[in-house]
Amino acid sequence: MSNLDKLQQINTNVPRETSVFEADGLIFKRPASGGGAIQQTQWIEKQKHAQRIQDYLRARGNITYFVPHMLEVSGSKMFAIEERVPGRPLTSSFVETLTPADLDIIYRGLANFINDMATYKPIITQSEHFDFPPEDGSDKKFNFAYILNHMKKHLTNAEIDTLKKAKAYFDDLSLNDASVVFSHGDMNEHNAFYDQTTQTISVIDVADARYENVNEMFFRNFARLGWLDVERLVSEFNKLPHERPINIESDRYLMALRNALQSVKWSATEILKNPKTADKLRMKMLRDEIAAVARAHSALKISRASQTVDALNQSTDIQSAAKQASQNVK
């Protein structure tokens, strides 16, 4: 593959992780120049990851969308080869030229792609995902319970107690919040194609596929398709049968608590990995993050209490209206 430079390169954006070339209906990929041995190894592993996912999706035989066949991934020669998908990238300017029938096909295809991706790995809760080991298997031991136990020499009992209570509250409420599903991970206008002649929607580049909060998957990841009506895509997705129930709605206060807890987890992990970093500045930053957890925990509890009061008031209003209606009948 040393003669790839003689082919037409079809991605010239900078910075980039992959150089992509086209010839004879095939796509040839190699790691972008400048990376060392570690980066090249990581690149190959991502291509193998993509190959496994694409093979899985193709085997499902869902005709509402197309994913290319990755023909070869070579670790020794540092390249990957896959089919070229038909059509054009789904840029905003291209979408403006499409018919309502075309858009029906696109939304239905994307919804089915999302649904099939979610079956590649088990659907999990946010609590499970919070301490889920990364795909590369590193830092497996640094779950939150481990962190709290080993940070006792750096934090006060009150601070540890604050984190324990907040995490327990998060774990409990997250069971009924947005699910966490396996998804594309890098949706953008150049990773989805549409061919008007064959009426085919294609999705490419699943090398960054990973677990995501399903609400964030729709409203952040897929929303990067600037022309996309996210609510319409969610509606199409909800029409499909799911192998397991998938919750899409997410409480913003719970999300804030999760993000605050995650910040503490990241900071504490770095301290436990390298205790020399536990200087005054780092510990002040960590304590500020713990204070943010306490505020987020309090805001979530207030929000839930308010919802309970509203529900009780609504129930009382309904009962009063029913009683008044009964008296009027008499």
Secondary structure, DSSP 8 states (H G I E B T S, - for coil): -TTGGGSEE----SS-SEEEEEETTEEEEEE-TT--HHHHHHHHHHHHHHHHHHHHHHHHT-TTSB---EEEEETTTTEEEEE--SSEE--HHHHTT--HHHHHHHHHHHHHHHHHHTTSS--B-HHHHHT---TT-TTTT--HHHHHHHTTTTS-HHHHHHHHHHHHHHHHHHTTS--EEEE-S---TTSEEEETTTTEEEE---TT-EEEEHHHIIIIIGGGSTT--HHHHHHHHHHS--SS-------HHHHHHHHHHHHHHHHHHHHHH-GGG--HHHHHHHHHHHHHHHHHHHHHHHHHHHHHHHHHHHHHHHHHHHHHHHHHH-
